[in-house]
Amino acid sequence: MNIKLDENLGSLRVATLLRLAGHDVATVREQGLISTHDEELIDICRSENRCLVTIDRGFGNRLKYNPSYYTVILVIRLPSRPSFEDYRTVTETLIAGLEAADVAGKLWIIRQGSIQEYQDIEVEGKDK
């Protein structure tokens, strides 16, 4: 899977774990996109055919970011003061999920040991 790690999750350790699992990982930091507005960042991900992995809960808003319009949006939920072990565990949950399921056009909310999956929502009078 082609992945872009948001600046809030651009840890070298997370990127390394994903790369070791065979994923093509780019980071916002490596690409000089730090402080890019959310709307621009998600459009960049779509144009690069990359799924966005972030801890920014705003990307979980399906009215604003309809999952079927984007490649994939993966929002990671961590404790308020995450440890390296928290990052490792949630990244392993993400990797296992990517191996087991097709995520195209979906929103995943990932916590340690669990993944909630959402698809687009139909809003009358609103285009995708």
VENNORSUL-V879176 format. One record per residue. N is the residue number from 0. RES is the residue in three letters. NEAR is the number of other C-alpha atoms within 12 Angstrom. D_LAST is the distance of its C-alpha to the last C-alpha in Angstrom with 1 decimal. Layout:
n->(N N)
res->(RES RES)
near->(NEAR NEAR)
d_last->(D_LAST D_LAST)
This chain:
n->(0 1 2 3 4 5 6 7 8 9 10 11 12 13 14 15 16 17 18 19 20 21 22 23 24 25 26 27 28 29 30 31 32 33 34 35 36 37 38 39 40 41 42 43 44 45 46 47 48 49 50 51 52 53 54 55 56 57 58 59 60 61 62 63 64 65 66 67 68 69 70 71 72 73 74 75 76 77 78 79 80 81 82 83 84 85 86 87 88 89 90 91 92 93 94 95 96 97 98 99 100 101 102 103 104 105 106 107 108 109 110 111 112 113 114 115 116 117 118 119 120 121 122 123 124 125 126 127)
res->(MET ASN ILE LYS LEU ASP GLU ASN LEU GLY SER LEU ARG VAL ALA THR LEU LEU ARG LEU ALA GLY HIS ASP VAL ALA THR VAL ARG GLU GLN GLY LEU ILE SER THR HIS ASP GLU GLU LEU ILE ASP ILE CYS ARG SER GLU ASN ARG CYS LEU VAL THR ILE ASP ARG GLY PHE GLY ASN ARG LEU LYS TYR ASN PRO SER TYR TYR THR VAL ILE LEU VAL ILE ARG LEU PRO SER ARG PRO SER PHE GLU ASP TYR ARG THR VAL THR GLU THR LEU ILE ALA GLY LEU GLU ALA ALA ASP VAL ALA GLY LYS LEU TRP ILE ILE ARG GLN GLY SER ILE GLN GLU TYR GLN ASP ILE GLU VAL GLU GLY LYS ASP LYS)
near->(28 29 37 43 42 42 29 27 33 30 27 24 22 37 33 23 25 34 23 16 23 16 23 21 34 34 35 33 21 17 19 14 23 19 15 19 17 24 17 16 32 37 23 26 34 26 17 21 24 32 41 49 45 39 31 24 24 23 33 32 21 29 22 23 35 28 34 25 27 33 33 41 49 49 38 40 34 28 16 9 10 18 12 17 16 23 34 27 26 35 40 30 30 39 33 21 26 28 16 11 15 17 31 27 28 32 38 39 37 34 27 25 22 21 28 23 27 26 28 26 21 15 12 8 6 10 14 18)
d_last->(23.5 22.5 22.3 22.1 24.0 23.1 26.2 26.8 27.2 28.7 32.0 34.0 34.9 31.3 30.6 33.9 33.3 29.9 31.6 34.6 32.3 31.3 27.9 27.2 26.8 26.1 26.4 25.2 28.9 30.0 27.6 28.6 25.2 26.7 25.5 22.3 19.7 17.1 14.1 16.3 17.3 14.1 13.3 16.8 16.3 13.5 15.8 18.7 17.1 18.4 17.5 18.1 21.0 21.6 23.4 21.3 20.2 17.6 15.3 15.7 13.7 10.7 9.6 9.7 9.0 6.8 9.3 7.8 6.1 9.7 13.1 14.5 15.1 18.7 20.1 23.8 25.9 29.5 32.5 33.1 35.8 34.8 37.5 37.4 37.8 34.6 32.6 34.4 33.7 30.0 29.7 31.7 29.4 26.4 28.4 29.5 26.0 24.8 27.8 27.3 23.6 20.6 18.0 15.3 11.8 13.5 14.7 18.4 20.7 24.1 27.4 30.9 31.3 28.0 24.4 21.9 18.8 15.5 12.5 9.1 9.7 8.9 9.0 10.8 9.9 6.6 3.8 0.0)
